[in-house]
Amino acid sequence: MRYLLIVFLLTSCSADFEYPATKKERTNYNLHGTTVMDPYFYMEDFESPYAVQWSDQQNALIKNYLQDSEITNIQSILTEAYSSEYYSLSFFNPDSDYYFYNSGAEQHHLYMKKGEDAAVILDPNTWAEDQTLNLDKVSISPNKKYLAYSISNGGVDWRTIKLMDLETNQNLGLEITEVKFSDITWKADSSGFYFNKYPKPLPENRLSQQSYDAAIYFADIETGEEKLFYGEINPEQNYTVSFIGDDKDILINVITGSEDENFYLYGNSPQVLEPITPINQANFSYVHADNEGLFFITNFEADNYRLVKILFADYQLIEIIPEKDFALKGVSFVNDYAIADYINHSDMRSAIVFFNTSGEELDISLPDTLSGTISGFQSAGENTILFSLNTYTQPTQYYSYDVTEASLDLIWEEIIPGFNPKDYVEVSTNYKSKDGTMVPITYSYKSSTDINKDTPIFLYAYGGYNISIRPSFTPKYAAWLELGGVLAVANIRGGGEFGKAWHNAGKLSTKQNVFDDFLYASKFLEENSIGNRKSTAISGRSNGGLLVGTTLVQNPNYFGAALPAVGVMDMIRFTEFTEGWGWRGDYGSPILNQADFQRNIKISPYHQTKIDVCYSPTLTTTGRRDDRVVPSHSYKFTARLQEYQGCTNPVMLYDATRAGHGSGNGVAMPKWKRIELFSIEQSFALKNIKQ
């Protein structure tokens, strides 16, 4: 103990800053015959006075450290970039009565009603002095009299549902709590709505208690009563409910944790529901219904996904759109078309194909001039469709397309102050990973930037849970690009860009592939004189935070900076908090399974950090109210890395207060908190890679 303390003090005092004092405890546990030392185990009580004080000290350290950095300049650029006007696509749809709007000055979007004098229905900006209450879901009753909406409080996954009378614009006093991972689905007669509810935890466990026993409830808006509709069958299952056809038959999607495989139940009452898809053999995603049956996108017997229909008559599964070479990511039923969105392997952008509802490919296509991630298809008349498009350097554009006339109109585009898309370049290519696998990568930069071996690189990836990272614009990177940096995004294994096989190649026993792919993305850029390893900041959030943490400890002092955000840094005990038990599809269950334990401890950032090894400058970020990947992951990792750091490279933590898992990319935060977080990350990176 004395030796460890001496090492910690020496490494703390050898730089021009001093880390906050961090206590260690003689804590260990035995799993599968292995003793695991866990001296920062106590930080799993992340709401304790000690942990909060320690976190506050860490926040003070990073803010003091960045006083002589680019932070003021970055904040100025991002503040301007986040001041753009915004309309949701529904504003341009004549069949929609409501839309979201932001003049550029609001911290959160307003929910508006159309009319000669547009009316503000909900203004989240007035709900809290610091704007940390956020509007989540909105759902209008079939008779258009009521609006049910959910609120997030300080970034947590828990939601509160409230009810408004749209005729009077008055709240009706109904308040439903203990809601999580839930849609709001109205009953056909507008007498109430359905939602997902969890058992109420004790206040002290609200942000950490394991999430079991979800159920669908019905809220009767007349009486305020909440009635169990379906659930309390399997504690690990979660559900979504839809109602089909004139008879309003019940369709329930049954999901276990975060596993990709699921199944659907169907029937005319909760008592007679029966499975109509294979049970937990593949992924099925309901997209549409007609008089004959239900349409699903599925990877059942199709790694790249296909569209199938399950017939009402006998629940027979028939193929509508067969599997193709590109992975199918979405099908929109608009007018008489089934519009399929495939991932183009060359650049991860959309390859849009039109079919009829019987699966016949049609001689219809969008103009070749359109290139990007295309989504949000809506009908705007018998022959007209609306959709949105964006890329890494092209902010959102909305288009109207007359299918019969093949006439395309740009109806709106987001103008980012200080950012001209024509000034930027996107390059998509492939690189060879460690085992020879070719991996896609796209890098973007300002055309005036001199790309050379010293150019700052912001390298991002995710690599998990069958999630595909596709070109999309965010003002977050405006400052990095404006200051002469390159944004690079690698589509590493573990995602779904190439279908189920790509996912399978980056989970469980193949998880090491994702770390190799990420490292070799940096090698590829360096070999092509697009920056170098020391001018590169690696970034990722959640599962991507694990990616950054493991890549960091497997390659000590390799990168210019590492920015793991809201990451799973303890790959042994993640199952003990909130939804962690449900991540076994990608990570396994290390506490219960010896093979999972032996594999995970080898890639766990917290456990693989070694004493007196020099690690790259590291800024770990988390949210103090993160109830998905709880902040103790980041706390424990930072404490151990600060203790073990064998050189003067800084190891720091930024813990966003009144923020949750969304603090990794800002979606659940007001603009001012997003700007603060991103400015801290990017100024830390630039300060270290430019030394």
N, C-alpha and C positions, 0 to 999 in steps of 0.2 A: 504493500500500500504506500509506503514511504517513497519507494522508487518511482511509482507511477505519478505521485504528486510532484516529485522533483522534475520529472520529464515535462509534465504539464506546465509548470511554472517557467521552465526554460523556453519552451516553444512559445509561450504566451508573451514573454518579454523580449523576444528576439526581433520582433517587428516594431513598426512605429505605432502600434495600437495594442491594447491589452484586452483579452477576452474576459467577459464576466466570469467570476468564480463559479464553478459548477461542482456540486457535491457528487461523490461516488458512494455506492453502497455495495456491500458484499452479497450480491444477489446472483443466484444461479438456479437453474432447473435442469432436470434430467429428462431427455426424450430419446426413446429407442436406444438406450444404453449410452447416450452421449451427454456429457455435462456441458450445458450452454451457459457461458458467463454473460450476465445481463446487468451491468452496474448502473444503468440508467432506466431500469425497469420502473422505478417510481414515477417517471415522467408519463407513464400511461395514465396516471391521474392528471390529465393535462389541464384540468380546471382548478387544481389545487393552488393555494396562494403562492407557494414556492414556484411552481411552473409558470404561473402568470407573471410573477416578478422577474424571473429569469428571462422569459420571452420579452418583456418590456426592455430589459437591459440589452438584449440582442438587437432589438429594433433601434435603440439609441446608438448602439455601436455602428450599425450599417449606415445610419443617416449621418453620423459624424464622419465616417470614413469617406463618404461620397461628397463632402463639402467642396473639394477641389476637383470634382469630376465634371463630365458633360451634363450633369443632371438638370441644371437650369435650362440649358439649351434644348435638351430632349423634351422636357416638360412643356416648353413653349411651342415646339413643333407639334407635339401630340395634342395639346389643348386646341390648337388651330384645326388639326386634322379631325378631331372629335366634335367639331362645331358645324357639321354638315346637316342640311335639311333632309328629312326622311319621310317617305310615305310607304305604307305597306301596299302590296300589289292589289289588294281588295279595293283600294281607293279608285282604281281605274276600271274596276269591273262593275258594269251597270246593274248587275244582279245583287251586289253586296250593299248593305246599308251602313256597315261599320268598317272602320279602318284604324290603323295605328299611325300616329304622326309625331314628328319632333321638329321643331323649328331650328334646331341646332343648339338652342340655349338650354333645353331641358335635360336633366340628368337621366330621366327615364322617358320612354315613349308615352304619349297620351293615347287613350282609347277614345275614339271620336265617332259621332254619328253624322252621316252626310245630310246635306240640306243647303238651302240658300245661305243660312247662317249656321255653319257647322258647329255642333255642340260637343263640348267635352263631357264624356260620360264618366271616365275614371282618370284621375290625375295622381299617379303614385308619388309624384314629387312633393306632394303636400302631406304625405302620411308619416314622415319622420323628419326631424330637423336635419339629420345627416344623410337623408335619402337612402337609408339602408333597408327600408321596406320596399319590396319589389312586386310588381304584378307578374303573375305566372300564367295561368290558363284563364281563358274566358269562354263561356258557353251560354248561348241564348236559347231560351225555351222555344219549343215548336210553335207556340201561339205568339211568340215575339213579345210577350209581356214582361218576362223576367230575364235577368242576367245573373248567372252564377259565376263567380270568379275566385281564383285562389291567390294567396299572398305568401311570399317567402319573407321570413324575418331574419335579417342579418346573414343571409346566404345559406341557411340550413336547408336540408332536404324536406323537413317537416313543412306542411302547408296548412293554412287556415282558409276554409271556403266561406265566402259571404254571399249574400243575395241582395239584388237590387230590383226595384220596380221600375221598369223602363218608361212607364207612363208618367210617373211622378219624379223619377230620378232620385228616389229616396231609398236608403238601405232599410231592409225589413227586419233587422235585428237577428236574423239567423246566423249563427257562427258555428262552424263545424271544425273541430281540431283533430289531431292525430291522423292527419291525411299525409300520405307519402306515395310518390311514384304513381300518381293517379290522374286519369282523365276525369272530365265531368260529363256524364252522359244522361241526357234528359229522358224521362218517360214520355211516351207519345202524347199523353193527355196534358202534359205540362204540370202535373200535380207534384212533381219532385224529380230528383236526379240521383244517379248512382255514382259511387266513388269508392276508392280504396282506403281502407282504414286499418291501422295497426293498434295493438293494445297500448294503453298509455303507460309510459315508463315512469319511474320515480324521477323527480326533478333533477337529482344529482346524476342520473344515468341517461338523461335525455339525449345527449350527444354521442353516447358510446354504446348503449345497450344493443345487443344483437337483434337484428330485425327479423323476427319470426311472426307467424300467425297473421298474415295479411288476410283480409276478407273484403268482399264487395258489400257495401251497405246502400240502402235506399234512404234518402232524406225526404220526408214528407213536408212540403213547404207550408202546408196549412197548419199542421200540428207541431212542427219542429221535431218530430220523433225520428230517430235513426233506427232503421230495422235491418237486421242481417238478411242479405239476399242470397249470397253464396260464399262459402268458405268454411274455415275452421275444420278443414279436412286433413290437410298436410301442412305442417308448420313452415315448410320451406317453399311453399308455392305462393306465387303472386298472380294477379289476374287483371285482364281488361275485358270489358263487356261491350258488345254491340247488339243492336236489334235489327232484325232482317225482315223485309217484306211488309205487306199490309197486315199480316197477322202478328208482326213484331216478335218473331221467334228469337230465341236467345242464342248468341254465339259468344263463347267465353274462351279467351286465350289463356292457357295455363303455362306459366313460366316458372322455372326453378332457378332461383338465384340469378346470376348473370350468364348462365349457360346458354349456348346458342340453340340447343335443341329444345323444342317445345311441343305442344299439341293443342287442338281445339275441341271443345265440347259444343254440342248443338242439340236443341230441343225446344219444345213450346212451354216448358216450365222448369224451374230449377230441380224439381224432383225427378225428371225423366231425361236429363242431359246424358248424352253418350258421346264417346270420342269418334270424330269423323276423319282424323288424320292419324298416321302412325304415332305412337306415344313415345316422345323423347328420342326419336331416331334421326330427326332432321329438323331444320328450321322451316317453319311455315309463317307467312305474313299475309293476313287477309287484306285485300285491296278493293273488292267490289262484289256485288251480287246482281243477278238478273233473275228472271222467272224460273230458270232451270237449275241454278246452283250458285255456288260461292267460288270466287276466284282467289287464288293464293299464289304468291311468289314463293318458291321453295327450292332448296338444294337436295330434296329427296331424289335420290338416283340421278343427280345432276349437280356436279361440283360447281359449275358456273351459274347455277340457278335457271329456272324456267318458270313459265306461267302455267298453272293447272287449274282445272275446275272440278269441284266435288259436287256431284249431282244430288239434288234433294231426293230424287226418287229412290235411289238405292245406295247413296254415298259412294258411288263409283268415282274413282279419280281418273280424269281424262286430261291429256295434254293439249294445251291451247297454243302456247309459243314454246317451241323446243329449245333446249340448251344450245348456245352458240359459243364461238371462240372467246368472245368478250364476256365478262361477268355482268349479269343483269342486276341492276341496283334499284330499279323502280319501274312501276307501270302505272300510268295515270289514265283512267277512263274518262274521256272528255268527248262530249257529243257521241258520235258513233265510232270513236277511235279508241284503241288501246295503244297509248304512246309509251314506248319502252325506252328506258335510259340505260345504256350500256357504258362501261368504262373503256374508253379508248386506251389500249395498252401503250401507245406511243407517248402520251402526255397526261393521262389520267382525266382528260376532259370527257364531256358527254358525247356519245355516239347515239343519236336519237333515231329510232326506227318506228314508223307508223304501221299498225296492224288494224284489221277490223276485229270485232269482238269474238269472231270465230277463229282467230289466229292467222288469218291470211295476210301476208305482208303486202302493203299497198305501195303504189307508185306515187308516194308523197314524201317529201323531205324538206327540212329546213334549209335555208340558203347556206351555201358553203362559206359565206362571209362570217357566219356565227361560229365562234369557237370559245368554249369555256365550260364551266359547270352550269348546266341548264336544268331548271327545276320549277316547281310551283305551277304546273300547267292548270289553267282554268278555262272554262267556257265563257265567252263573251258574246254569244250569239250563235246561230245555227252553223255558221261557217268560220267563226273567228275564235282563236284561242289566244290566251295570254300566258306569258312565262317570264322568268327572270334568268339573267346570265351574269356571271362574274368570274374573275380569275384572280391570281395573286396580285396583279397590278391593275386590273380593271374593276373599279367599284361597281356596285349593282346597277344593272340596266334592266328595264322592263320593255318587253316587246309585245306587239299585237301582230298576229299572223292570220291572214285570210287564206284558208286552205285551198279554196276553189280557185282563187285568183293568183295564188302563190305570191301574195303581196305582203311585205314586211314593213312594219313601222316601229321605230323607236319612240315609245310614248313617255319615257322618263328615265333619267339616269342620275345617280347620286354624284354630286359634285363635292369632292373633298378639297377644302381650302388649302392652297399651297401644294396640291398634288395634281399633276397633269399626267394621265395614263400614257399619253403619247411619248412621254420622256423616258419610259421604262421598257426594259427588255426581259422576256421570259425565255429560257432555254430548257428544253426537255430532252433528256438523253438516258442512257443506262450505264451502269458500271458493274464490274465483276466483284462479287463478294469473296470471302475467304475460301469457300468451297467451290467457287466457279459459277455460282448462281448469278444471273443478271438481274439487277435491281434498278427500278426507275428512280430518277432524281430530276427535280426541276429547280433551277436557280434563277433568281431575278435580281436586277440591279438597274440603276439609273444609267441611261445611255452615255452620259458624260463622265461616268466613273471609269477611272483607269484600272482595269482588272489586272492585277499582278500578284506576285507571291506574298505581298504584305497586306492585301485587301482584307478588311474585317469580314468575317463570315459568321452568320447566325444560322446554325445547322439544327433543323427540327425534324423529329420523327415521333411515331407513336408505337406501332408494332404490337397490336394485341386485339383480342376480342372480336376479330372479324370486322373491325372498323376500318373503312377506307378513307384515307386522307386525300381529298380532291381539291383542285384549285379553287380558292375562295379569297375574297378580299377582306382585310381588316385594317383599320387605321393604326393598329398597334405597331406595325412595322414602318410607318411613314418616316419616322425620325431616323431609324437605322439606315434606310435606303437613301434618304436625303443627305445623310452625313457620309455617304460614300461606301456603304457596306453592301454585302450580298446576302440575300435571304435564300437559303437552300432547304428544300424539303425532300427527304428520302422516303420512298414508299416501301419500307422494309417488310420482311416477312412477319407474320402474326396478324396482319391486317387482312382485308378482304378484297384487295384490288385485283387479284387474279383468282377469285373464287375461294371455295372452301379449302382447297389444297394449299393455298398461300397462308391461310390461317393455321392449318395443321402444321405447317413447317416452322411455326414460331410460337409454340406453346408446349407446356409440360416438358417432355424429354427433348424437344427440339428448341427450347427457349433460348439456348445459347446463340442460335442463328441470328436472333434480332440484335444482339449486342455486336456480333461480328459484322452484320450488315451496316450498322450505324458507324462503327469504326472505319469500315472500308469506304463509306461515303466520304468521310474526311480525307482518307488516303487518295481517293479518286480526285477530289478537288485540288489537293496539294500537288499531285502528279501532273495536273494540267495547269499549274501556276495560277489557280484561282484561290488565293490566300495560301495559308499553310497551317499546320496543326496549332501553332502558337498564336495565330491570328483568328482562331476559330473558337466561338462560344457554342457549346452544345446545349440544346434545350429540349425539354419535353415535360408533359404534365400527366399526373395520375399514373397510369401504367407507363406513360412516357417519362415520368419522374423516376420510376424504377430503372427504365432504360438508361437515363443519364447517370444515375447513381452507380449502377453496375459497370457501365462503360468507363466511368471515372476511376473506380477502384481497381478494375482490371487493367487499366492503362495509366499508371501513376505519372503525374506531371507531363502528360502528353498534350493536353489541350490548353488553349489560352485561358479559358474559363468554362465552368460547368454551372448550369442553371436548372437543377431539378426542382420541379414545382409539384406541390401536393402529391408527392410520390409515395409508393409502397416501398418503404426502405427497410422494414423488418419483414423478411419473407418467411418467417416462422410463425409469428403471433398475429398476423393480419386477420386470421379467421375469428379472433375473439372480439371483434368490434363491428357493430352495425351490419353492413352487407358483406363483410369480408368472407364469411363462410361460403357465400355464393360464388366466389371467384375461382372455385376449384376446377372449372372447365379449362382455364388457362394456367392456373398455378398449382392445382392439386390441394390436398389437405395435409400439410406437413405435421400437424400435431397428432393426427389420427393414423397417418400412413407413413411407414418408415422410408419407403422409396421416395416419396414426395419430400420428406424431411431431408434426406441425404442429397437430393438434387437441389433443393431450394437453398440450403445453407451455403452451397458453393457459389450462388449468384446473389445472395442477400447483401446489399450495400452495407448495412449496419454490421453484419457479422464478418464481412470480408475486409473491412478496414484494418490495416496493420500498423503497429506501433513504429514510429520513427521512419515512416515512408513519406516522401515528398509527394503531395497531391496537388493537382491543378487548383488555381483559385476557384473557390466554390461559394456560390450564394444559393442556399436552399430557401424556397419560399413555400408558405403554407397559409391556411386560413384558421384563425383561432376557433371558429365555429364549424369547421369542416367535420360533418358527421357522416362522411362516406369513407374517405381515407383520413382517419383521425390525425390531428397534428402531432401526436406523440411519435409517429414515424419520423417526421422531420426533426423534432426535438432531439430524439435519441441519436439519430444519425449525426446531427450537427455537434452534439456534445462529444461524441466519440471521435469525430474527425478533428475537432479542435484539440482534443487531448492528444491524439496520435500524430498530428501533423508534424512532419520531420523537416520542414523548411519554413521560410517566412511568407509563403503564399497565403493569402487570407482565406479563412473559412468562416462564413457568416450566415446569418439567418434573418429573413424578413418574415414576420408573422402578421398578416393583415388582420386587424381587429374588425369585429362586426362583418366578417366575411367567412364564406364556407368553401366547399370544393370548387365552386365557380371562380374562386380567386386565382385558379391556375390560368384562366384565360379571360376572366373579367365579365363573363356574360351575366352573372347575377349581381354585379356591383354597379353602383352609380358611376357616371363618367369620371368624376374626380378621383375615385379610388382606383379605377382602371389606370388612369394617367399616372397616378402616384406609383402603383405597382410596376407598370411597364417601364417607367423612367428609372426606377431603382434597379431593375434587372439589366437594362441596356447600358446604363451608365457604369454599373459595376463591371460588365463585360468589356466595355470600351476602355475603362481605366486600366484593366489588366492586360488586354491583348495589345494595347498600344505602348506599353512600357518598353 
